[in-house]
Amino acid sequence: MSISIESTIGIIGAGAMGSGIAQVAATAGHKVKVFDSNSAAIERAGANLSKILNRLVEKGRMKEDLAVKIESRIEWVSSLEALSDSSLVIEAIIENIEIKKKVFSKLESIVSDTCVLASNTSSLSIASIASACEKNDRVIGIHFFNPAPLMPLVEVIPGITTNSSLPDEVMSLMKEWGKVPVLTKDTPGFIVNRIARPFYGEALRIHEESWLGIPEGEAGFATIDWAMKEIGGFKMGPFELMDYIGNDVNYAVTGSVFEAFYYDPRYRPSITQRRYSEAGWLGRKSGRGYYNYAEGVEKSEAMKDEVVGRKIMNRIVTMLINEAVDAAYLNIASPTDIELAMTKGVNYPKGLLSWGKEVGFDVILRELNFLQDEYVEDRYRASPLLRKWAREGVKVEW
């Protein structure tokens, strides 16, 4: 791969992610072409980008001449064939494996043999997407986080057929674009969407139970969010974040990870989230999710009980730390990249491996053993590496 500042970057999909990636590439100095089969989406994306750039200029966060250059570098196109001169094409469309494979198969017949084909998928198999291409060694995952211009993390995911030199080249390119890239294996959810599942799943599980006396409805969601923010130090609580992401999107990712892991109970979706998705209570974008965002509606008060809050936080963080340790155990990514992914990709207050080291892996193991004894579920099994670190009292360094 040879992508210079003169290279054209193709983007497929003019939604929030595609438009954001286009802005990032154009800011780095590239000519960018954005294709979407929906002409209305193209018009909307162009108008939204203009508003975003104008707002940045008004707030003094961007020089006007740079905003003009960024906008001039982006071309909104109505045919896939217009991407034929691209050196790199990044697909950012719906999370549907069959649709992605059809797009990649068609794309391969349009671009040059040296063009790199990348997917912005958040959890789907790169190997499966690449199987749609005859030249599958040039297919790789480049997963940005929303909003792409602001979030520094990018997961770089080589498939098993990806050319061995391509990951390093993409990592270097992402650094040139001002991003913090991490390298991850092509496994369900990659780093962030795999490790972060308990942040949502265990919060939903706690809400569905009565053991802590947490109130039902919005007050219960508010209590769990309060515990994770005020005691855990997270910037957003799990229910606030699910409402921000969209219950439909979050539920779909959970479902795909659950299925891809052969229905491992650790990743089992929640009936509560399914019902909210089915009801159309998707979060902020629909005006109603775990919270009601209608004008004039006040948010329910949390039950600010320190003891209860500490139990909530400990349980969710215990599950997160176990998941991070298991990712290290299975060589999903290096410990350093696991720490970077969770702090730069989802803004966790500290790296989960460091957090486990700080608390004590023996303490984390005791909590997991308690939960497994209480529920008799494989959901709470401890990673073999966590057991080893707890047993040996290892002072982990990375």
Wavefront OBJ file of the C-alpha trace (Angstrom):
o trace
v 0.000 0.000 0.000
v 1.234 3.458 -0.793
v -1.023 6.248 0.394
v 0.456 9.712 0.156
v -1.095 13.087 0.785
v -1.972 13.140 -2.935
v -3.950 9.898 -2.662
v -7.732 9.919 -2.969
v -9.677 8.334 -0.126
v -13.044 6.787 -0.958
v -15.812 6.533 1.624
v -18.937 4.393 1.224
v -21.807 5.637 3.365
v -22.779 9.252 4.074
v -24.136 8.668 7.549
v -22.603 10.044 10.736
v -19.641 7.656 10.626
v -18.912 7.991 6.916
v -19.151 11.784 7.016
v -16.975 11.913 10.119
v -14.275 9.743 8.553
v -14.394 11.920 5.431
v -13.806 14.990 7.594
v -10.830 13.304 9.283
v -9.234 12.304 5.964
v -9.844 15.740 4.411
v -8.392 17.472 7.475
v -5.247 15.360 6.981
v -4.987 16.810 3.458
v -6.493 14.093 1.273
v -8.932 14.455 -1.557
v -12.023 12.508 -0.449
v -14.964 11.075 -2.363
v -18.066 10.022 -0.433
v -20.632 7.724 -2.043
v -24.097 6.828 -0.808
v -26.892 5.174 -2.780
v -29.365 7.501 -1.046
v -29.233 10.937 -2.682
v -31.052 12.520 0.266
v -28.361 11.206 2.606
v -25.688 12.795 0.417
v -27.413 16.191 0.533
v -27.983 15.930 4.265
v -24.362 14.940 4.933
v -22.983 17.846 2.912
v -25.224 20.341 4.714
v -24.374 18.878 8.133
v -20.644 19.045 7.470
v -20.942 22.727 6.507
v -22.784 23.417 9.785
v -20.169 21.548 11.818
v -17.255 23.398 10.212
v -18.977 26.779 10.535
v -19.656 26.085 14.203
v -15.997 25.199 14.793
v -14.943 28.457 13.139
v -17.461 30.479 15.176
v -16.161 28.949 18.410
v -12.581 29.701 17.457
v -11.609 26.015 17.320
v -10.737 26.101 13.622
v -9.363 28.714 11.246
v -11.777 29.727 8.506
v -9.291 28.981 5.723
v -8.841 25.400 7.004
v -12.613 24.886 7.134
v -12.855 26.055 3.507
v -10.039 23.687 2.473
v -11.615 20.709 4.238
v -14.961 21.286 2.560
v -13.339 21.790 -0.849
v -11.457 18.498 -0.562
v -14.640 16.451 -0.137
v -16.681 15.438 -3.173
v -20.113 13.881 -2.678
v -20.691 11.356 -5.471
v -23.738 9.400 -6.643
v -22.056 6.322 -8.140
v -19.709 3.691 -6.757
v -17.717 3.918 -9.991
v -16.645 7.434 -8.993
v -14.350 5.827 -6.393
v -12.263 4.112 -9.111
v -9.190 6.317 -8.549
v -9.075 5.758 -4.778
v -5.970 4.365 -3.048
v -8.017 3.440 0.024
v -11.761 2.896 0.312
v -13.404 2.740 3.740
v -16.894 1.239 3.923
v -19.151 2.667 6.647
v -22.621 1.268 6.020
v -25.179 -0.857 7.871
v -23.859 -3.679 10.094
v -25.093 -6.471 7.852
v -22.519 -8.995 6.687
v -24.279 -9.972 3.467
v -24.774 -6.359 2.366
v -21.124 -5.570 3.108
v -19.920 -8.594 1.112
v -21.987 -7.534 -1.908
v -20.506 -4.028 -1.728
v -16.926 -5.314 -1.473
v -17.420 -7.738 -4.342
v -18.679 -4.964 -6.606
v -16.072 -2.500 -5.373
v -13.225 -4.846 -6.289
v -14.237 -4.717 -9.941
v -14.099 -0.906 -9.916
v -10.878 0.056 -8.119
v -7.257 -0.710 -9.033
v -5.479 -3.881 -7.898
v -3.424 -1.838 -5.427
v -6.371 -0.133 -3.740
v -6.833 -1.106 -0.085
v -10.386 -2.035 0.902
v -11.355 -1.387 4.515
v -14.477 -1.860 6.608
v -15.474 0.354 9.510
v -17.433 -2.541 11.047
v -17.635 -2.491 14.835
v -17.944 -6.245 15.361
v -18.311 -8.276 12.140
v -15.726 -10.702 10.776
v -13.108 -9.158 8.481
v -12.283 -12.645 7.156
v -15.921 -13.081 6.127
v -16.069 -9.682 4.420
v -12.769 -10.401 2.642
v -14.106 -13.718 1.340
v -16.240 -11.741 -1.116
v -13.073 -10.505 -2.848
v -10.760 -12.402 -5.203
v -7.823 -10.341 -3.948
v -8.679 -10.796 -0.268
v -5.202 -9.925 1.026
v -5.938 -6.209 0.618
v -9.012 -6.222 2.888
v -8.641 -4.943 6.455
v -10.774 -3.476 9.240
v -10.347 0.186 10.211
v -12.857 0.877 12.977
v -13.344 4.520 13.970
v -15.380 5.592 16.984
v -18.273 8.037 16.929
v -17.880 10.960 16.438
v -14.868 10.146 14.248
v -13.397 13.690 14.178
v -13.323 13.834 17.995
v -12.665 10.281 19.190
v -8.940 9.464 18.956
v -9.111 5.657 18.895
v -9.040 3.546 15.736
v -9.037 -0.254 15.858
v -6.966 -1.789 13.048
v -8.149 -5.343 12.338
v -6.304 -7.632 9.925
v -8.189 -10.734 8.800
v -6.438 -14.060 8.453
v -6.044 -13.436 4.710
v -4.786 -9.841 5.061
v -1.297 -9.144 3.690
v 1.132 -9.215 6.629
v 2.607 -5.791 5.812
v -0.761 -4.013 5.603
v -1.544 -3.600 9.347
v 1.662 -1.646 10.033
v 1.038 0.567 7.013
v -2.520 1.321 8.131
v -1.328 1.955 11.712
v 1.166 4.513 10.347
v -1.511 6.161 8.195
v -3.859 6.500 11.156
v -1.098 8.174 13.163
v -0.618 10.606 10.266
v -4.341 11.333 10.529
v -3.844 12.237 14.190
v -5.452 9.080 15.564
v -4.419 6.576 18.253
v -4.472 3.200 16.470
v -4.520 -0.167 18.245
v -4.005 -3.558 16.642
v -6.561 -6.271 17.369
v -7.328 -9.791 16.253
v -10.325 -10.436 14.038
v -12.565 -11.743 16.824
v -16.190 -10.755 17.646
v -16.368 -7.186 18.958
v -12.609 -6.718 18.534
v -11.272 -4.953 21.662
v -13.764 -2.299 22.737
v -17.111 -3.855 21.808
v -16.017 -7.152 23.346
v -14.638 -5.819 26.635
v -17.375 -3.183 27.080
v -20.299 -5.640 26.939
v -20.611 -5.951 30.767
v -20.860 -2.159 31.112
v -24.275 -2.463 29.472
v -25.197 -6.096 30.093
v -24.450 -6.202 33.816
v -26.132 -2.832 34.370
v -29.269 -4.198 32.701
v -29.002 -7.381 34.752
v -28.734 -5.415 38.012
v -31.782 -3.355 37.047
v -33.792 -6.501 36.361
v -33.087 -7.852 39.839
v -34.501 -6.810 43.201
v -31.561 -7.727 45.453
v -30.407 -4.138 46.021
v -33.842 -2.574 46.360
v -33.191 -0.296 43.396
v -36.398 1.405 42.238
v -37.919 0.409 38.906
v -38.147 2.570 35.805
v -36.195 5.748 35.262
v -35.234 6.120 38.929
v -33.541 2.716 38.762
v -31.656 3.617 35.600
v -30.671 6.926 37.195
v -29.395 5.148 40.318
v -27.118 2.821 38.340
v -25.895 5.719 36.189
v -25.209 7.779 39.313
v -23.186 4.939 40.863
v -21.007 4.498 37.778
v -20.374 8.226 37.389
v -20.053 9.437 40.962
v -18.391 6.380 42.488
v -16.817 4.737 39.445
v -15.637 7.924 37.743
v -17.147 7.145 34.330
v -18.160 10.147 32.220
v -21.530 8.616 31.319
v -23.629 5.949 32.982
v -24.544 2.798 31.026
v -28.182 3.806 30.439
v -27.257 7.345 29.384
v -24.690 5.880 27.009
v -27.085 3.314 25.550
v -29.595 6.109 24.948
v -26.844 8.109 23.233
v -25.684 5.202 21.050
v -29.213 4.009 20.326
v -30.836 0.946 21.856
v -31.289 -0.629 18.441
v -27.572 -0.264 17.620
v -26.358 -1.426 21.034
v -28.740 -4.383 21.075
v -27.690 -5.408 17.552
v -23.993 -5.381 18.508
v -24.710 -7.398 21.658
v -26.689 -9.904 19.626
v -23.989 -10.273 16.985
v -21.267 -10.780 19.606
v -23.451 -13.313 21.472
v -24.116 -15.290 18.290
v -20.495 -15.094 17.113
v -19.296 -16.534 20.424
v -21.605 -19.543 20.002
v -24.074 -18.197 22.567
v -21.617 -17.824 25.409
v -23.754 -16.699 28.424
v -21.175 -14.015 29.203
v -22.523 -12.012 26.262
v -26.247 -12.848 26.515
v -28.475 -9.897 25.495
v -31.088 -8.450 27.826
v -34.843 -8.923 27.431
v -35.270 -5.376 28.783
v -33.167 -3.896 26.010
v -34.959 -6.007 23.433
v -38.352 -4.739 24.604
v -37.198 -1.119 24.548
v -35.879 -1.613 21.011
v -39.107 -3.299 19.898
v -41.145 -0.447 21.384
v -39.140 2.090 19.422
v -37.666 3.555 22.615
v -34.253 3.903 21.038
v -32.896 6.771 23.108
v -32.152 10.367 22.274
v -32.774 9.941 18.550
v -36.367 8.782 19.149
v -37.055 11.125 22.079
v -37.550 8.229 24.478
v -35.275 5.469 25.736
v -34.368 4.578 29.287
v -35.058 8.262 29.887
v -37.763 10.518 28.480
v -36.245 13.349 26.423
v -39.482 15.161 25.682
v -39.361 18.891 26.292
v -40.313 19.839 29.828
v -39.939 16.327 31.262
v -37.627 16.263 34.261
v -35.185 13.405 34.710
v -35.965 11.065 37.613
v -33.851 11.362 40.746
v -31.324 8.668 41.580
v -31.348 6.834 44.892
v -28.015 8.202 46.096
v -27.110 5.495 48.573
v -23.314 5.150 48.889
v -23.441 1.508 50.003
v -25.769 0.477 47.190
v -23.813 2.571 44.706
v -20.539 0.925 45.721
v -22.043 -2.561 45.230
v -23.312 -1.609 41.774
v -19.979 -0.128 40.721
v -17.921 -3.029 42.100
v -20.009 -5.622 40.299
v -19.888 -3.940 36.897
v -16.189 -3.017 37.119
v -15.344 -6.569 38.263
v -16.963 -7.926 35.111
v -15.163 -5.364 32.930
v -11.756 -6.184 34.444
v -12.321 -9.919 33.965
v -13.211 -9.311 30.317
v -10.077 -7.204 29.772
v -7.844 -9.828 31.407
v -9.448 -12.539 29.260
v -8.745 -10.489 26.120
v -5.076 -10.368 27.146
v -5.148 -14.108 27.914
v -6.493 -14.880 24.420
v -4.023 -12.474 22.733
v -6.856 -10.402 21.266
v -4.498 -7.437 21.622
v -1.443 -6.458 23.611
v -2.037 -5.259 27.195
v -0.878 -1.792 26.143
v -3.402 -1.662 23.296
v -6.173 -2.999 25.559
v -5.529 -0.132 27.987
v -5.421 2.435 25.173
v -8.600 1.082 23.597
v -10.722 1.421 26.722
v -9.428 4.849 27.746
v -9.295 6.404 24.255
v -12.222 4.578 22.660
v -14.880 4.752 25.389
v -13.269 7.214 27.836
v -13.032 4.862 30.814
v -11.515 6.612 33.851
v -8.515 4.253 33.837
v -7.244 1.201 32.008
v -9.029 -1.936 33.181
v -5.856 -3.985 33.605
v -4.341 -1.188 35.679
v -7.576 -0.984 37.670
v -7.438 -4.701 38.401
v -3.833 -4.400 39.485
v -4.757 -1.496 41.758
v -7.695 -3.292 43.399
v -5.938 -6.651 43.475
v -6.690 -9.536 41.132
v -7.385 -11.714 44.181
v -10.169 -9.292 45.194
v -11.632 -9.384 41.669
v -11.517 -13.181 41.705
v -13.347 -13.359 45.049
v -16.133 -11.140 43.690
v -16.488 -13.293 40.564
v -16.531 -16.507 42.607
v -19.244 -15.006 44.819
v -21.361 -14.107 41.778
v -20.867 -17.515 40.204
v -21.852 -19.256 43.453
v -24.860 -16.958 43.833
v -26.215 -17.386 40.296
v -24.629 -20.717 39.257
v -24.045 -19.240 35.799
v -21.056 -19.517 33.477
v -21.598 -15.806 32.834
v -19.464 -15.130 35.918
v -16.567 -17.511 35.232
v -13.136 -16.042 35.860
v -10.522 -15.894 33.116
v -7.727 -18.475 33.582
v -5.237 -15.595 33.472
v -7.111 -13.760 36.236
v -6.941 -16.904 38.367
v -3.214 -17.178 37.681
v -2.524 -13.545 38.555
v -4.659 -13.800 41.698
v -2.969 -17.024 42.783
v 0.590 -15.867 42.159
v 0.118 -12.295 43.302
v 1.769 -11.216 40.070
v 2.786 -7.570 39.782
v 1.849 -7.207 36.164
v 3.951 -4.880 34.023
v 3.338 -3.838 30.421
l 1 2 3 4 5 6 7 8 9 10 11 12 13 14 15 16 17 18 19 20 21 22 23 24 25 26 27 28 29 30 31 32 33 34 35 36 37 38 39 40 41 42 43 44 45 46 47 48 49 50 51 52 53 54 55 56 57 58 59 60 61 62 63 64 65 66 67 68 69 70 71 72 73 74 75 76 77 78 79 80 81 82 83 84 85 86 87 88 89 90 91 92 93 94 95 96 97 98 99 100 101 102 103 104 105 106 107 108 109 110 111 112 113 114 115 116 117 118 119 120 121 122 123 124 125 126 127 128 129 130 131 132 133 134 135 136 137 138 139 140 141 142 143 144 145 146 147 148 149 150 151 152 153 154 155 156 157 158 159 160 161 162 163 164 165 166 167 168 169 170 171 172 173 174 175 176 177 178 179 180 181 182 183 184 185 186 187 188 189 190 191 192 193 194 195 196 197 198 199 200 201 202 203 204 205 206 207 208 209 210 211 212 213 214 215 216 217 218 219 220 221 222 223 224 225 226 227 228 229 230 231 232 233 234 235 236 237 238 239 240 241 242 243 244 245 246 247 248 249 250 251 252 253 254 255 256 257 258 259 260 261 262 263 264 265 266 267 268 269 270 271 272 273 274 275 276 277 278 279 280 281 282 283 284 285 286 287 288 289 290 291 292 293 294 295 296 297 298 299 300 301 302 303 304 305 306 307 308 309 310 311 312 313 314 315 316 317 318 319 320 321 322 323 324 325 326 327 328 329 330 331 332 333 334 335 336 337 338 339 340 341 342 343 344 345 346 347 348 349 350 351 352 353 354 355 356 357 358 359 360 361 362 363 364 365 366 367 368 369 370 371 372 373 374 375 376 377 378 379 380 381 382 383 384 385 386 387 388 389 390 391 392 393 394 395 396 397 398
